[in-house]
C-alpha cells in the first residue's frame, strides 16, 4: 500500500515516514504545494496525508486538484487548523477523514488502515475471494483453509490485484505500487515478473483458481 505524506514540518514528516514504513507502507514525502501537486498528477496513492498549511499553496487547493483530475486516492487531512470550517470544507471537497495535530502515530496508522479497508474492501478486515481468505489485520492468507507464507511484496501484490479485479494492470503501475516514485529509476520492471511468478506459484501450489492472467505486451489481470 502506498502513502503520500504532504507535510512541511520536516521532523514530523520524518517521524510519520519512519513509523508508517515500519507498518509496511511504501511512503513518499512532499514538503510543499509544488512537490505535492506534481506527485498527485503523476502517481496514484492508496492514501494521502494532507496538511492544509503548505509553502506556496493550500492543502484545500490540492483537494480541488484531485477532484479535477477525478482521482480516487483516499485523503486524510492532518492539520493544526482545527476549525470546524476547515474540516467541513475539506470533507465537502473530497477528503475522507480529518485528524488534528498533535496526534499519536498509532492512531494515524489506525485511521489509514480503516480508510483503505473502507475504500477498497467494503469496510471488512476479512477479504474473501472464492477459496482465498485474507486477514488484513493479521496479514495472513489462506487458500482452501491452508495458510500460505507470503512476503510483504507478494501480499501487497495480491491485495492490489484483488482491489483491481478484472482490470489490466501494467508493469509500470505494479512497479509504482510496490516501490513508489523510485520505480522510475529502474531500467526495467523484471523484478515485477519475479514477484508475480513467486506469488502465483505459492497460490497454485495451494490450489487457487488461477486468477492471475498475463496480458501479453500490456501487463497482468486478476480475472474472476
Secondary structure, 3 states (H helix, E strand, C coil): CEEEEECCCHHHHHHHHHHHHHCCCEEEEECCHHHHHHHHHHCCCCEEEECCEECCEEHHHHHHHHHHCCCCCEEEEEECCCCHHHHHHHHHHCCCEEEECCCCHHHHHHHHHHHHHHHHCCCCCEEEECCEEEECCCCEEEECCEEECCCHHHHHHHHHHHHCCCCEEEHHHHHHHHHHHHHHHCCCCHHHHHHHHHHHHHHHHHCCCCCEEEECCCEEEECC
